[in-house]
Amino acid sequence: MATKQVFPTKGNLIAIKKTNALAHLGYDLMDRKRNILIREMMTMIDDVRKLRDEISITYKKAYLALQEANITLGIVNNIANAIPIDDGLSITYRSVMGVEIPKLSYVKEAISVKYGFSNTNTKFDYAYKNFLKVRDLTILLAEVDNSLYRLANAIRKARKRANALKNVVIPEFERNIKFITEALEEKEREDFSRKKVIKSTKSVS
């Protein structure tokens, strides 16, 4: 039985078959999109692991050097405050199967000293360089983390739509096609039998 009231006509059969074909095509496209996004996501997951490990190691180096600088120089807040805030970050986007993936751009400059040499030492310089490296790695991590979130969300939506097509929409179309086909075949048999009876009646007459 059809799940919805469908009149068993040839016109409806043709229309539903066309719509069913489009639904199959939509499912194939959604499934393909999902697989491409999953591949893209898997490559980024490896990048995230490497970035997190590298940031962790660099942070430890930077904080250790900063602690040593504090011991040898005293509290270095005044020196650190002399370093200007860096806001030279911009963002663009690239599209992967319709998903906007962010690309953070930062113009790297040669490391330049923003503070006076007279009040610092090599430990502070080493900490400064490591914190600059942490900044660069954090920019990359923010880009990849946000990309992963967007990809995961798009994959979830694509899977949901593909499952709806596969498990609900397409089966309903196919049930309707079966219902109409059987109804039309039954009608053809009835018409044939009726014509046969009429022909036999005319022959007897």
Contacts in CASP RR format, 6 or more apart in sequence:
PFRMAT RR
TARGET T0000
AUTHOR 0000-0000-0000
METHOD contacts of the structure
MODEL  1
MATKQVFPTKGNLIAIKKTNALAHLGYDLMDRKRNILIREMMTMIDDVRK
LRDEISITYKKAYLALQEANITLGIVNNIANAIPIDDGLSITYRSVMGVE
IPKLSYVKEAISVKYGFSNTNTKFDYAYKNFLKVRDLTILLAEVDNSLYR
LANAIRKARKRANALKNVVIPEFERNIKFITEALEEKEREDFSRKKVIKS
TKSVS
1 175 0 8 1.000
1 179 0 8 1.000
2 175 0 8 1.000
2 176 0 8 1.000
2 179 0 8 1.000
2 180 0 8 1.000
3 172 0 8 1.000
3 175 0 8 1.000
3 176 0 8 1.000
4 172 0 8 1.000
4 176 0 8 1.000
6 12 0 8 1.000
6 16 0 8 1.000
6 176 0 8 1.000
6 179 0 8 1.000
6 180 0 8 1.000
8 179 0 8 1.000
8 180 0 8 1.000
8 183 0 8 1.000
8 184 0 8 1.000
8 187 0 8 1.000
9 180 0 8 1.000
9 184 0 8 1.000
10 184 0 8 1.000
12 180 0 8 1.000
13 177 0 8 1.000
13 180 0 8 1.000
13 181 0 8 1.000
13 184 0 8 1.000
16 173 0 8 1.000
16 176 0 8 1.000
16 177 0 8 1.000
16 180 0 8 1.000
17 177 0 8 1.000
19 173 0 8 1.000
20 170 0 8 1.000
20 173 0 8 1.000
20 174 0 8 1.000
20 177 0 8 1.000
23 165 0 8 1.000
23 169 0 8 1.000
23 170 0 8 1.000
23 173 0 8 1.000
24 170 0 8 1.000
26 165 0 8 1.000
27 162 0 8 1.000
27 165 0 8 1.000
27 166 0 8 1.000
27 170 0 8 1.000
30 158 0 8 1.000
30 161 0 8 1.000
30 162 0 8 1.000
30 165 0 8 1.000
31 158 0 8 1.000
31 162 0 8 1.000
33 97 0 8 1.000
33 154 0 8 1.000
33 158 0 8 1.000
34 155 0 8 1.000
34 158 0 8 1.000
34 159 0 8 1.000
34 162 0 8 1.000
36 96 0 8 1.000
36 97 0 8 1.000
37 96 0 8 1.000
37 97 0 8 1.000
37 99 0 8 1.000
37 151 0 8 1.000
37 154 0 8 1.000
37 155 0 8 1.000
37 158 0 8 1.000
38 155 0 8 1.000
40 96 0 8 1.000
40 151 0 8 1.000
41 148 0 8 1.000
41 151 0 8 1.000
41 152 0 8 1.000
41 155 0 8 1.000
44 144 0 8 1.000
44 147 0 8 1.000
44 148 0 8 1.000
44 151 0 8 1.000
45 148 0 8 1.000
47 140 0 8 1.000
47 144 0 8 1.000
48 141 0 8 1.000
48 144 0 8 1.000
48 145 0 8 1.000
48 148 0 8 1.000
51 137 0 8 1.000
51 140 0 8 1.000
51 141 0 8 1.000
51 144 0 8 1.000
52 141 0 8 1.000
54 137 0 8 1.000
55 134 0 8 1.000
55 137 0 8 1.000
55 138 0 8 1.000
55 141 0 8 1.000
58 130 0 8 1.000
58 133 0 8 1.000
58 134 0 8 1.000
58 137 0 8 1.000
59 130 0 8 1.000
59 134 0 8 1.000
61 126 0 8 1.000
61 130 0 8 1.000
62 127 0 8 1.000
62 130 0 8 1.000
62 131 0 8 1.000
62 133 0 8 1.000
62 134 0 8 1.000
63 127 0 8 1.000
65 123 0 8 1.000
65 124 0 8 1.000
65 126 0 8 1.000
65 127 0 8 1.000
65 130 0 8 1.000
66 76 0 8 1.000
66 123 0 8 1.000
66 124 0 8 1.000
66 127 0 8 1.000
66 131 0 8 1.000
68 123 0 8 1.000
69 76 0 8 1.000
69 120 0 8 1.000
69 121 0 8 1.000
69 123 0 8 1.000
69 124 0 8 1.000
69 127 0 8 1.000
70 76 0 8 1.000
72 121 0 8 1.000
72 123 0 8 1.000
73 79 0 8 1.000
73 119 0 8 1.000
73 120 0 8 1.000
73 121 0 8 1.000
73 123 0 8 1.000
73 124 0 8 1.000
76 120 0 8 1.000
76 124 0 8 1.000
79 115 0 8 1.000
79 116 0 8 1.000
79 119 0 8 1.000
79 120 0 8 1.000
79 124 0 8 1.000
82 114 0 8 1.000
82 115 0 8 1.000
82 116 0 8 1.000
83 114 0 8 1.000
83 115 0 8 1.000
83 128 0 8 1.000
84 114 0 8 1.000
86 135 0 8 1.000
88 106 0 8 1.000
88 107 0 8 1.000
89 104 0 8 1.000
89 105 0 8 1.000
89 106 0 8 1.000
89 139 0 8 1.000
90 104 0 8 1.000
90 105 0 8 1.000
90 106 0 8 1.000
91 102 0 8 1.000
91 103 0 8 1.000
91 104 0 8 1.000
91 105 0 8 1.000
92 102 0 8 1.000
92 103 0 8 1.000
92 105 0 8 1.000
93 100 0 8 1.000
93 101 0 8 1.000
93 102 0 8 1.000
93 103 0 8 1.000
94 100 0 8 1.000
94 101 0 8 1.000
94 103 0 8 1.000
95 101 0 8 1.000
96 151 0 8 1.000
97 154 0 8 1.000
98 154 0 8 1.000
99 150 0 8 1.000
99 151 0 8 1.000
99 154 0 8 1.000
100 150 0 8 1.000
101 147 0 8 1.000
101 150 0 8 1.000
101 151 0 8 1.000
102 143 0 8 1.000
102 146 0 8 1.000
102 147 0 8 1.000
102 150 0 8 1.000
103 143 0 8 1.000
104 139 0 8 1.000
104 140 0 8 1.000
104 142 0 8 1.000
104 143 0 8 1.000
106 136 0 8 1.000
106 139 0 8 1.000
108 136 0 8 1.000
111 129 0 8 1.000
111 132 0 8 1.000
113 125 0 8 1.000
113 128 0 8 1.000
END
